[in-house]
Amino acid sequence: MNEDALTFLSQQHPYEALPAPVLHDVAKQVEKLSFSEGEQIYTFGEDMAGLYIVQSGRVSVTDRTGAPVSLLERGNTFGERGLLADGTAATSARAVQDTLLIRLPVPLFHTLRNEQAPFQRFFARSKDAERSTPKQNTLAQVTVSSLMVPNPVTCPTNTTIVEAAKKMSDKRISCLCVTENDKLKGIVTLRDLVGKALAVTLPGTSPISSIMTPDPRFLSPTAIGSDVLHMMMEYRLGHLPIVEGNRLVGIVTQTDLTRFQATTAAGLVGDAARAETPADLAEVTSRIPELLVQLVASGNRHDVVTRMITDVADVVTRRLLSLAEAKLGPAPARYLWLACGSQGRQEQTGVSDQDNCLILDDGVSKYDLEYFADFAKYVSDGLNTCGYVYCPGDMMATNPRWCQPLSVWKEYFTGWINSPSKEAQMLASVMFDLRPIGGDVSLFHGLNLGTLEKASKNSIFTAHMASNSLTHQTPLGLLRGIATISSGDHRKTIDTKLNGVVPVVDLGRMYALQGQLTEVNTRARLKAALNASITSSRGGRNLLEAYDLVAQTRLEHQARLIKQGKAPDNYLPPDTLSDFERSHLRDAFVVIKTMQSALMQGRGVLG
């Protein structure tokens, strides 16, 4: 038995979570490899011999162009991307000093991944992205940690009844957990205050321990939502503490369960469709953060979550269009309201501004334009009230430039294609993500297909667009693998939108132009490009998986912030991830950078 390998692996995740007999068997099968300084471990495109773990030394990883990606040290894993795809290396690896590696043979890697839950979870994120069936929000699909209110309000056992009542009133809560040194000793509810104190005229100076329920029932954060419901129903509980080890970590109430079951995409859509005022719509959209948390907690893939969130925005927009006509009178001419940006691509998250425009019938008069100016203002103001804040770049139908007859829009696109200035490239990037939301859709059909055809046939325009699409770079560094923002409010974080999702959005848009693909959603564009052989089979699959991982990580980060009572953002501190999560994320950035390099070299393919 390779005792040295066993000792090392027993200290590394996920191996330390494997059953002891399995870990012993793994230690027998792994290979120990030594490489001298400067020696090549493997090169881009060759068949992967297994999964590598650095036991000592350092390994330099580079992309297919030789550009440095990361410098790996003890405990880092590499090579899994090839094993999860088609078995060939997506990067090159070289020892930069004398290095000792442990290698899991390919069959062993796949056996562990298929049969051992810790290993499965560790490597599941990229492949899980292939699941496309939307999940329903059910209590059986979420853990208690997703439902509970963390860090509940507590008081010590010697707190008086009056002090406890005042604290509950000030915090507007219906229960207090009684603790000593973070250990749960009891629970006091409003019912206890009324029935055990007020009803029997107990002195307010009495200790809270005299009316609390001692040693209350509790669950662990790993329990599922249905466990909470069943325990509450069986024992007639309204509040259930959550304890991890001996420490109180949260509480779940009946209100939490009711809110969870009431907040669904369909429920929000129905409420939005019936809203009578922008204020009513704002109440609906205020529940979107909670919807995001629940959809993520239920295991839905990122594109399912963003599609459902965007569906709400679409219905809110259409309802505002109807309310605008109710207030201003019927529209005097045919019109089409379109969304661009993340709403256009059906990729809205918990952080979205508004990007929209109006296409009008060519027969509109000067007076009609005045109507549509008021119309656009009503809708745009309503969207802002609902949390879709005004676009900082004024890419809105309230800007006369983006509220024009169809013939003017055709001139816009023709001009951008024929004279691809920097502004033209930027505008075209936004407008190629247009999607009709409400009005006469026939106004868009000819514009959409005709523009795609002209753009794809103009090599100068596509070259400029390709160059413009490469302005957003992935956050790859050398020593630590992932480079963080070095200064400012978001220091030591990575921008998961600008440097994570946007580079892939840009690539997807370019593939759509190259292939005259009508899809607007980024994931749909990547799949269509793969099916149309615009990308190679391996390159397209790798990029799709990389995008899934980055987009999913971004959503999970936003969900965590919302659960903590904070506003969602795109700035992820890498130190909140496990070593392996960082490794996966770094590998995803490598794939994206490689595909950017391929596009820059005029191929748009990998391999």
Disulfide bonds with the S-S distance in Angstrom:
none
